[in-house]
C-alpha cells in the first residue's frame, strides 16, 4: 500500500495558520467564532479553509486534537527544565489553560464526542500517560507519593477545571489545583 501523500509546504503552512487563527478566536470568547472570521484572521480565503476543514466540526476536532497533543507533549518538556514536583503543578496549569479556551467550541466539541469522533477513553489514556511520566520521576526523586494513581490526578484536574465558569472560578480553580498538588506531594520523613 503506498504511503499517504505528504501535503505541499504551502498547504501545511495554511493549515497551521488556520489552526492558530482558530485557537486565538476560540480563546477570546468575545463573539461567536465563524469560519469566515477564522479564514480572515489566518489571511486565507474561505475556500482554503474548507479544503482543510470542510465543516466547523472538522476544524474544532483538528484544533482539539492539536491542543491535546501539545498538552501531552508538555510533560516531558517540563521535566527537562523542572523538578518533578514543580513540573506536575506547571502541567496542571497548562491543562487548565487548555481547558479554559473552549468557550465557543463547547457545543461543537460535545457533538463530536457524542458522535464518537473523539474517543474520550483514548484522551484520558493520553493525559494519564503524560501525568504518569511526571509521577514516575517524582516517585524516583522522592517528592511525589508512590500510592497516587496518575488517572486519579487527571480525573481530579479535569473536574476542577469545570469550576472556571463559576463566579470566582479562576481563583477557585487555582486553589483546587494547589490542593491536588499538595495531596500528591510526598510528606517529609
Secondary structure, 3 states (H helix, E strand, C coil): CCCCCCCCHHHHHHHHHHHHHHHHHHHHCCCCCCHHHHHHHHCCCHHHHHHHCCCHHHHHHHHHHHHHHHHHHHHHHHHHHCCHHHHHHHHHHHHHHHHHCCHHHHHHHHHHHHCCCCCHHHHHHHHHHHHHHHHHHHHHHCCECCCCCHHHHHHHHHHHHHHHHCCCHHHHHHHHHHHHHHHHECCCC
